[in-house]
Amino acid sequence: MYEREEGEQTAANFKKVAAEFLHKQIETLGYIPEDRNVSMAVRGQVPLLMAFPKSAATLAMERVTCEFLQLPVSYKLGIRGFLLKLMLK
């Protein structure tokens, strides 16, 4: 899948830059696929999670956040809990 390959290449580039310039090792938690709902939410000035809660980008963001917070992917935070947990990490 092209999106996956592009996401993996972008992650590899970020890792390289972080190592070279920040002297930090970072890990890849996932990637967010291209999703036309993102631009629609931006144009409507509505958070993606509220405007399109089941879009591919929203679901990927939830997976990445659960990975970052070390929660099972099936864990349901809701929008407020999702943002709160992310900010408290």
RAVEN-V714764 format. One line per field, one symbol per residue. ss: DSSP state (H for helix, E for strand, L for the rest). phi: phi as a letter, one per 30 degrees, with the letter a starting at -180 (. if undefined). psi: psi as a letter, one per 20 degrees, with the letter a starting at -180 (. if undefined). A space follows every 10 residues. Layout:
ss=???
phi=???
psi=???
This chain:
ss=LHHHHHHHHH HHHHHHHHHH HHLLLLLLLL LLLLLHHHHH HHHHLLLHHH HLLLLHHHHH HHHHHHHHHL LLLLLLLHHH HHHHHHHHL
phi=.deddddddd ddddeddddd cchbcccccl bcddbddddd ddddhbeedd dbdcdedddd dddddddddh cddddccidd deddddddd
psi=pgggggghgg ghgggggggg hilqpqqpia qpqpoihghg gghilppghg gmijrggghh hgggghggil qqhipohrgg hggggghi.
